[in-house]
Amino acid sequence: METKYWAAGGPDKIASDIMSKVEKYKEFVEQSGLLQELRKSYNSFYGNVNIENVGQSLKAIHINHYASYVRNIHNMVTGSRPAWEARAVNTDLESQADTQLASGLLDFYMREKHIESKLTDSCLKALFLKEGWISLGWNATGGEVYGTNPETGLPIYEGDFECNVHTILDVIRDVNRRNMNHDWYILRQFKNKYDLSSKYPELAEKIEAIKPDNRFDIAYELGGMTSAHKINEDSDLIATYTLLHKKTEAMPQGRMVEVCDKEITLFDGPLPYKDVYLFPITSGQHFDTAFGHSYLMDLLPLQDAFDATVSAILTNQAALAVQNLQVPKGATPKVTEIMDGMNIWEYDPKAGKMEPMDLLKTSPEVFNFAGFLTQQGDLISNVSQIGRGNAPTNMSGTAMALLQQQAIQSTSGVSMSYTFAQENVGTALVELLQTFAVVPRVAMIAGKSKRSMLKSFSNKDLKGIGRVYVDRANPLTKTGAGRMEIANNLLAAPNMISDPQQYLGVLTTGNLEPLYQRDNSQRMLILSENEKLMEGAPVQALMTDNHPTHILEHSCVLDSPEARENPQVVQSTLAHIQEHMNLAKTMDPAMAMTLKQASLFQPPPPPAGTPPQGGAAQVMNPTEPASEIAENTALPNPAEPPNPNAFQGV
C-alpha cells in the first residue's frame, strides 16, 4: 500500500516534496510579516555608519542603543565558560574514568574546534533574530587519512564532526505546529559545489551546472537587495536542503535526505544518528506558534523614536551652526579682514545696532524626552546603566553589585536555553564519537586545574558516558564584587582556603574545584580499591591516605551477605582496614596535622613505678579503679540551715 506520509515518500518523489516544503515556508515567512520584523531588527542591530540627508535639510543619525543592549545581555549570558560534567551510565571505576576523559574531550573540542564560539554566535542570533540554531553531524571524509581503499585506491579518512550555526530562515519546519518540538526539520546550508562534486562524482556534472536562483534567494535574505554577494551568479556556493526526521512511530528508523533541487538527491537513507542533532537557542517561545521570541525586539520602536529625536537635534545644529546676524533694514555693514578669523565691522549707528541671532537653542523638553527613552530601554531590557559603564557616582559598590546581579538573573530565559543547548551539543558530540570514532585519534586533554597531555582515544573509551551536563554558574561569580565576596567568605571558613593561590583563583575565576581536588582524588581511589576488594584482590594502603575515610568506605564492601560468605573478600577487606588502622596509629602527629587528619597516635606508656601525675591520670590508673577513688574521696559537708533564734532581739 502506498504511504500517505510525505516524509516516507519514495526516492523519485522525496526531493520534489522537500523543495515544496521549502517554498511554502518561504512564502509563510514573507506573508506573515516575520521576515519584515527580522530585517528591521537586523538593520537596527548593524546600524548605519553614515549620517544621511533626508529631504532638503533633515539629517538622520542612528545612535545604536539597540545593539548595545543586545551585546550587553549577550556578554552576561555567555561570559562564563561552561563547566562540563559527563555523567556515567554505571558507577564502576571504568565508567567514572570515562567521564573524566569525556569532560576533557569536551573542553578540547569546544576550544580547539571552535564549538564554543559557534554556541555564543548562535546565542547572539537568538537575541536579535528570535532564534539561533546549532547543528552537529559527522563528515566521513573529514579528519586525517589513515588508510587506502584497496579496491578503489581512494584514501580512507578517520572522519570528523561538523558544527554549523543557522538562523530562523535556515530551519524549515511545520509552521502549523503550536510548539518548537518538531518531528522533522529541513536544514538549509550553503556549500561549495565543487566540494560536493568531488564527494559525489556520479553527480558532478549536474552539481557544477547549478546556478544560484538570485531572485528567489535575495528576496528571502535578511539584507534583501542589499545582499550584493548573492547577486554573483559565478559564486561557488549553492544551497542544499537536508531533511532530518526523528525516529518516530511513522518513521521508526528516521530519515535523512540531502538535495540540491528537485532533480538532484545527494543522500537518502535512515537517520545515521541517535537523534536529530539540531538545537535551538531562544529567550522564549512565541506562545501557540512554532517559533521563538526575543523580548529585546520590543526595543525597536524606542530605537526609532530615539533616532528621530536625536536627528531633530542634529538637523537644528547642522543647519544653524553658523552664526547669523540681524541688522536694521537698509544698513550696509562693511567688513574688513585683518587676519584669519579677525574682522572689522563698520556700520551706521544711526541705522541701528547689529545683533547676533540665537537660532541654535533646542528646547529642554527634547533632551528630556531622549533621556526618557533611554530610561525606558533600561527597564524593558533589564540592563542597568552600571552594566553599560555609566555608574552613578553616589552609589556604593555593594549596591552596584546587587543591581548587576539582578540584571544577570533577569536573563534567566535565554540563559537556560543557552545552557540546554550546551548540554545537548556536548551530549551529541559524545554520541557522535561513540558511534563513529572507531579509529584511534589524539586530542590535547586540558583538564580543569590539571596539566595538559596528549591522549589517544576511540569510541570504546567513551562507552560508559550517558549524558553531558553543564553547571550553571552562580550570578555572583560573574561579577568582580561577587567573586570577592565568595573568596572572603571562604577565607573566613575553616579548612577551605589555605594559601594565597587558592584565594586568587577563586577571586579571578570563581572556580571552586581546586579547593576539593584532593578530596575528589581520594574518592576515586577508594572507589577503585573497593572494586578490587570485591574481587578478593589485595590492596595496599599508604601513610598519606585519609585513613578514617578509607576505613569507613571500605567497610561498605562487607555490607552484603554475599560478600560475608566469601572468605577471600572478607580476609582481604579486613586486612586492608587493619592496615589503615596500623598506619593511623603510628602516623606522626606532624604528618597528620599536615594532611588535616585526626591523629590516632598513642604515646608509649610511662615506665613502671612512675607515680601518676594529676587527678586525671590518677583516675585512669588501672591499679586503682575509679570507683575506689570515688569512694575514698571526702566530700564537703553539706551546709546547715540557719538558726531561727540567731536574729532574735536584733
TORMARMAR-390945 format. One record per residue (C-alpha): residue in one letter; x, y, z. Coordinates in steps of 0.25 Angstrom, whole numbers, padded with zeros to 4 digits, always signed. Last residue first. Layout:
% TORMARMAR-390945
aXYZ ...
% end
This chain:
% TORMARMAR-390945
v+0073+0170+0467 g+0066+0163+0479 q+0064+0150+0472 f+0074+0148+0460 a+0080+0135+0463 n+0068+0129+0468 p+0064+0123+0454 n+0078+0116+0453 p+0081+0116+0439 p+0081+0103+0431 e+0094+0095+0431 a+0102+0094+0418 p+0106+0080+0414 n+0120+0075+0418 p+0130+0075+0406 l+0132+0061+0400 a+0144+0052+0404 t+0149+0044+0393 n+0151+0029+0397 e+0139+0024+0390 a+0142+0032+0377 i+0156+0026+0377 e+0151+0012+0379 s+0141+0014+0367 a+0152+0020+0358 p+0160+0007+0359 e+0173+0007+0366 t+0184-0001+0358 p+0178+0003+0345 n+0181+0018+0347 m+0171+0026+0339 v+0166+0033+0351 q+0180+0036+0356 a+0184+0042+0342 a+0172+0051+0342 g+0175+0056+0356 g+0190+0060+0353 q+0202+0051+0351 p+0202+0036+0353 p+0215+0031+0360 t+0225+0025+0352 g+0227+0010+0356 a+0227+0004+0342 p+0232+0014+0331 p+0221+0022+0325 p+0212+0016+0314 p+0217+0020+0299 p+0209+0031+0293 q+0197+0028+0285 f+0195+0033+0271 l+0181+0033+0266 s+0183+0047+0259 a+0171+0054+0253 q+0174+0057+0239 k+0178+0071+0232 l+0189+0065+0224 t+0199+0074+0230 m+0193+0071+0244 a+0194+0056+0242 m+0208+0058+0237 a+0212+0066+0250 p+0205+0055+0258 d+0214+0045+0253 m+0205+0033+0248 t+0207+0020+0256 k+0192+0019+0260 a+0187+0023+0246 l+0197+0013+0239 n+0192+0002+0248 m+0177+0005+0246 h+0179+0006+0231 e+0186-0007+0230 q+0175-0013+0239 i+0165-0008+0228 h+0173-0015+0217 a+0173-0028+0225 l+0158-0027+0228 t+0156-0025+0213 s+0165-0036+0208 q+0160-0046+0218 v+0145-0043+0216 v+0147-0044+0201 q+0155-0057+0201 p+0145-0063+0211 n+0133-0061+0202 e+0120-0062+0211 r+0122-0048+0216 a+0122-0042+0202 e+0109-0050+0198 p+0102-0046+0211 s+0104-0031+0208 d+0111-0019+0215 l+0125-0025+0214 v+0129-0015+0204 c+0123-0004+0211 s+0135-0005+0222 h+0144+0000+0211 e+0137+0014+0212 l+0138+0016+0227 i+0153+0011+0227 h+0157+0019+0215 t+0150+0032+0222 p+0157+0030+0235 h+0170+0027+0228 n+0171+0039+0218 d+0183+0033+0211 t+0197+0039+0212 m+0203+0027+0220 l+0199+0017+0209 a+0190+0006+0208 q+0192-0006+0198 v+0180-0014+0192 p+0179-0029+0192 a+0169-0035+0182 g+0157-0042+0187 e+0148-0038+0175 m+0140-0028+0184 l+0153-0023+0189 k+0158-0019+0175 e+0145-0011+0173 n+0146-0005+0187 e+0160+0000+0183 s+0156+0007+0171 l+0145+0014+0178 i+0154+0018+0189 l+0164+0024+0179 m+0153+0032+0172 r+0148+0038+0186 q+0163+0041+0189 s+0164+0049+0176 n+0151+0056+0179 d+0156+0060+0193 r+0169+0065+0187 q+0162+0074+0177 y+0153+0080+0187 l+0158+0094+0188 p+0163+0094+0173 e+0149+0092+0169 l+0144+0105+0174 n+0145+0113+0161 g+0140+0127+0163 t+0151+0131+0152 t+0159+0143+0158 l+0155+0143+0172 v+0154+0128+0174 g+0168+0126+0168 l+0174+0138+0176 y+0169+0131+0189 q+0175+0118+0184 q+0188+0124+0181 p+0189+0131+0194 d+0189+0118+0202 s+0180+0110+0211 i+0166+0113+0207 m+0155+0104+0212 n+0160+0098+0225 p+0152+0107+0234 a+0143+0118+0227 a+0147+0132+0228 l+0155+0131+0215 l+0143+0124+0208 n+0135+0136+0212 n+0145+0146+0206 a+0146+0138+0193 i+0131+0138+0191 e+0130+0153+0194 m+0142+0156+0184 r+0135+0147+0174 g+0122+0155+0175 a+0130+0169+0174 g+0137+0164+0161 t+0124+0160+0155 k+0120+0147+0148 t+0123+0138+0161 l+0111+0145+0168 p+0102+0140+0157 n+0104+0126+0161 a+0110+0118+0150 r+0101+0108+0142 d+0108+0094+0143 v+0107+0088+0129 y+0102+0073+0128 v+0106+0062+0118 r+0099+0049+0117 g+0101+0034+0116 i+0116+0032+0116 g+0121+0018+0119 k+0124+0015+0104 l+0134+0026+0103 d+0148+0019+0103 k+0142+0009+0093 n+0139+0021+0083 s+0154+0023+0081 f+0165+0030+0090 s+0179+0035+0089 k+0182+0046+0100 l+0193+0057+0099 m+0194+0064+0112 s+0191+0077+0118 r+0193+0079+0133 k+0181+0079+0142 s+0173+0091+0148 k+0162+0087+0139 g+0166+0077+0129 a+0173+0080+0117 i+0173+0068+0108 m+0180+0070+0095 a+0174+0060+0086 v+0179+0048+0078 r+0171+0039+0070 p+0168+0024+0070 v+0159+0019+0058 v+0145+0015+0062 a+0141+0029+0065 f+0127+0028+0058 t+0117+0023+0069 q+0123+0027+0082 l+0129+0040+0076 l+0116+0044+0070 e+0109+0041+0084 v+0120+0049+0091 l+0117+0061+0082 a+0102+0060+0083 t+0103+0060+0098 g+0112+0073+0098 v+0103+0079+0088 n+0091+0076+0096 e+0097+0081+0109 q+0102+0094+0102 a+0088+0096+0096 f+0081+0094+0110 t+0091+0104+0116 y+0087+0114+0105 s+0072+0112+0107 m+0074+0114+0122 s+0082+0127+0120 v+0072+0132+0109 g+0061+0131+0120 s+0069+0134+0132 t+0073+0148+0126 s+0067+0155+0138 q+0077+0148+0147 i+0088+0155+0141 a+0081+0169+0143 q+0079+0165+0158 q+0093+0162+0159 q+0097+0175+0153 l+0088+0183+0163 l+0094+0175+0175 a+0108+0178+0170 m+0104+0193+0169 a+0098+0193+0183 t+0111+0187+0189 g+0120+0196+0181 s+0113+0208+0187 m+0105+0218+0179 n+0107+0233+0179 t+0115+0234+0166 p+0105+0227+0158 a+0111+0216+0148 n+0110+0218+0133 g+0118+0206+0128 r+0107+0199+0121 g+0106+0189+0133 i+0104+0201+0142 q+0094+0207+0134 s+0085+0195+0137 v+0080+0185+0127 n+0066+0180+0130 s+0064+0181+0115 i+0050+0187+0116 l+0054+0196+0128 d+0067+0201+0122 g+0060+0204+0109 q+0050+0212+0117 q+0061+0220+0123 t+0067+0223+0109 l+0054+0228+0104 f+0053+0237+0116 g+0067+0243+0113 a+0063+0246+0099 f+0050+0252+0104 n+0058+0261+0114 f+0067+0266+0102 v+0054+0270+0094 e+0048+0276+0106 p+0060+0285+0108 s+0056+0292+0095 t+0068+0294+0086 k+0075+0307+0085 l+0083+0308+0072 l+0076+0320+0066 d+0081+0331+0075 m+0083+0343+0065 p+0094+0352+0067 e+0091+0368+0068 m+0095+0379+0059 k+0091+0393+0064 g+0082+0403+0057 a+0082+0412+0045 k+0088+0423+0053 p+0099+0414+0057 d+0104+0413+0042 y+0112+0401+0041 e+0127+0396+0040 w+0131+0382+0044 i+0146+0379+0046 n+0150+0365+0044 m+0158+0354+0051 g+0158+0340+0048 d+0170+0340+0039 m+0176+0354+0039 i+0171+0368+0038 e+0158+0365+0029 t+0150+0377+0026 v+0135+0376+0027 k+0125+0388+0023 p+0111+0388+0028 t+0100+0393+0019 a+0088+0397+0027 g+0075+0398+0019 k+0067+0389+0028 p+0073+0388+0042 v+0083+0377+0044 q+0081+0363+0049 l+0094+0354+0050 n+0095+0339+0047 q+0105+0330+0054 v+0108+0317+0046 a+0102+0305+0054 l+0088+0307+0048 a+0086+0296+0039 a+0095+0286+0045 q+0091+0289+0060 n+0076+0288+0056 t+0077+0276+0048 l+0085+0269+0059 i+0075+0272+0069 a+0064+0267+0060 s+0072+0254+0057 v+0074+0252+0072 t+0059+0251+0074 a+0056+0243+0061 d+0068+0233+0066 f+0062+0232+0080 a+0048+0229+0074 d+0053+0218+0065 q+0061+0212+0076 l+0049+0212+0085 p+0041+0205+0074 l+0052+0194+0073 l+0053+0192+0088 d+0042+0181+0088 m+0051+0173+0079 l+0059+0170+0092 y+0047+0161+0097 s+0052+0151+0087 h+0042+0141+0082 g+0043+0126+0077 f+0035+0120+0066 a+0025+0109+0064 t+0013+0116+0070 d+0004+0115+0082 f+0012+0125+0090 h+0024+0131+0084 q+0035+0123+0091 g+0045+0129+0100 s+0059+0135+0100 t+0063+0126+0089 i+0074+0115+0086 p+0071+0104+0077 f+0077+0090+0075 l+0079+0081+0063 y+0085+0068+0065 v+0074+0059+0061 d+0075+0047+0069 k+0083+0034+0071 y+0090+0037+0058 p+0090+0031+0044 l+0076+0035+0041 p+0071+0025+0030 g+0075+0027+0016 d+0075+0037+0004 f+0088+0045+0000 l+0091+0055-0011 t+0078+0056-0018 i+0078+0065-0030 e+0065+0067-0038 k+0056+0075-0029 d+0068+0084-0024 c+0081+0082-0017 v+0076+0070-0008 e+0080+0064+0005 v+0071+0053+0011 m+0072+0047+0025 r+0061+0038+0031 g+0056+0033+0044 q+0058+0018+0046 p+0044+0016+0052 m+0038+0027+0043 a+0023+0027+0046 e+0025+0022+0060 t+0036+0033+0061 k+0051+0033+0059 k+0053+0048+0056 h+0054+0053+0042 l+0065+0062+0037 l+0062+0066+0023 t+0075+0073+0017 y+0074+0085+0007 t+0086+0090+0000 a+0088+0104-0005 i+0100+0107-0015 l+0113+0114-0013 d+0123+0115-0024 s+0118+0128-0027 d+0118+0131-0042 e+0104+0136-0042 n+0108+0148-0033 i+0095+0154-0028 k+0096+0148-0014 h+0109+0156-0010 a+0101+0168-0013 s+0092+0166-0001 t+0086+0180-0001 m+0074+0174-0009 g+0069+0168+0004 g+0078+0168+0016 l+0071+0157+0023 e+0071+0148+0011 y+0058+0143+0005 a+0056+0153-0006 i+0071+0150-0010 d+0069+0135-0011 f+0058+0134-0021 r+0062+0145-0030 n+0076+0140-0029 d+0074+0126-0033 p+0088+0122-0031 k+0093+0114-0043 i+0095+0099-0043 a+0103+0093-0055 e+0114+0088-0045 i+0104+0079-0038 k+0099+0073-0051 e+0113+0070-0056 a+0118+0064-0042 l+0106+0055-0040 e+0114+0042-0041 p+0126+0049-0034 y+0118+0051-0021 k+0129+0056-0012 s+0137+0063-0023 s+0124+0069-0028 l+0120+0074-0014 d+0134+0080-0012 y+0132+0087-0025 k+0118+0092-0021 n+0124+0099-0009 k+0113+0098+0001 f+0102+0107+0006 q+0092+0101+0017 r+0077+0100+0018 l+0072+0090+0028 i+0059+0083+0027 y+0053+0079+0040 w+0045+0068+0045 d+0037+0063+0057 h+0036+0077+0063 n+0037+0081+0077 m+0036+0096+0075 n+0021+0098+0079 r+0008+0100+0073 r+0011+0093+0060 n+0005+0100+0047 v+0018+0105+0043 d+0023+0091+0040 r+0038+0094+0039 i+0049+0100+0031 v+0062+0104+0039 d+0070+0113+0030 l+0061+0125+0032 i+0062+0124+0047 t+0077+0126+0047 h+0087+0115+0046 v+0101+0112+0052 n+0109+0100+0048 c+0117+0088+0054 e+0123+0077+0047 f+0129+0064+0053 d+0141+0057+0048 g+0144+0045+0040 e+0157+0035+0040 y+0158+0037+0026 i+0160+0026+0015 p+0168+0030+0003 l+0164+0025-0011 g+0170+0013-0017 t+0157+0008-0022 e+0158-0007-0017 p+0169-0006-0007 n+0163+0006+0000 t+0175+0014+0006 g+0178+0017+0020 y+0178+0027+0032 v+0175+0040+0025 e+0173+0051+0035 g+0159+0057+0039 g+0147+0059+0029 t+0143+0050+0018 a+0132+0043+0027 n+0127+0056+0032 w+0118+0054+0044 g+0107+0064+0048 l+0104+0075+0058 s+0095+0086+0057 i+0093+0100+0064 w+0081+0109+0064 g+0078+0123+0068 e+0064+0129+0069 k+0057+0142+0071 l+0067+0149+0061 f+0072+0160+0071 l+0075+0151+0084 a+0075+0137+0077 k+0085+0142+0067 l+0095+0145+0079 c+0092+0132+0085 s+0096+0125+0072 d+0109+0133+0072 t+0112+0128+0086 l+0110+0114+0082 k+0118+0116+0070 s+0129+0121+0079 e+0128+0109+0088 i+0129+0100+0076 h+0142+0106+0072 k+0149+0093+0069 e+0161+0096+0078 r+0152+0101+0090 m+0139+0093+0090 y+0147+0081+0085 f+0157+0081+0096 d+0147+0084+0107 l+0138+0073+0102 l+0150+0064+0101 g+0154+0067+0116 s+0140+0064+0121 a+0139+0051+0113 l+0152+0046+0118 q+0148+0049+0133 t+0135+0043+0130 d+0141+0030+0124 a+0149+0029+0137 q+0136+0028+0145 s+0131+0018+0135 e+0143+0009+0137 l+0142+0011+0152 d+0128+0006+0153 t+0116+0015+0156 n+0109+0012+0143 v+0103+0020+0131 a+0113+0031+0134 r+0110+0046+0135 a+0119+0056+0127 e+0121+0069+0135 w+0125+0081+0126 a+0128+0094+0134 p+0123+0105+0123 r+0132+0117+0121 s+0126+0130+0127 g+0123+0142+0119 t+0112+0135+0110 v+0099+0140+0117 m+0105+0154+0122 n+0112+0156+0109 h+0099+0154+0101 i+0092+0163+0110 n+0102+0174+0108 r+0102+0171+0093 v+0087+0173+0091 y+0086+0185+0100 s+0098+0192+0092 a+0092+0187+0079 y+0079+0194+0082 h+0086+0207+0087 n+0091+0209+0073 i+0091+0224+0071 h+0086+0225+0056 i+0086+0239+0050 a+0077+0245+0040 k+0079+0260+0036 l+0067+0268+0030 s+0071+0279+0021 q+0066+0276+0006 g+0059+0263+0008 v+0066+0253+0017 n+0081+0254+0017 e+0088+0242+0023 i+0098+0242+0034 n+0107+0230+0031 v+0111+0217+0039 n+0097+0211+0039 g+0092+0201+0049 y+0097+0186+0050 f+0086+0184+0060 s+0076+0193+0054 n+0077+0186+0040 y+0076+0172+0046 s+0064+0176+0055 k+0057+0182+0043 r+0060+0171+0034 l+0055+0161+0045 e+0042+0168+0046 q+0040+0169+0031 l+0043+0154+0030 l+0032+0151+0041 g+0022+0159+0033 s+0013+0147+0031 q+0014+0148+0016 e+0029+0147+0015 v+0031+0136+0026 f+0019+0128+0020 e+0024+0129+0006 k+0038+0124+0010 y+0032+0112+0017 k+0023+0108+0005 e+0036+0109-0004 v+0043+0100+0006 k+0032+0090+0007 s+0031+0089-0008 m+0046+0087-0009 i+0045+0075+0001 d+0033+0069-0007 s+0041+0070-0020 a+0053+0063-0014 i+0044+0052-0008 k+0038+0048-0021 d+0047+0038-0028 p+0053+0033-0015 g+0040+0029-0010 g+0031+0036+0000 a+0033+0034+0015 a+0034+0049+0018 w+0021+0051+0010 y+0012+0042+0019 k+0002+0036+0010 t+0009+0022+0008 e+0005+0014-0004 m+0000+0000+0000 
% end
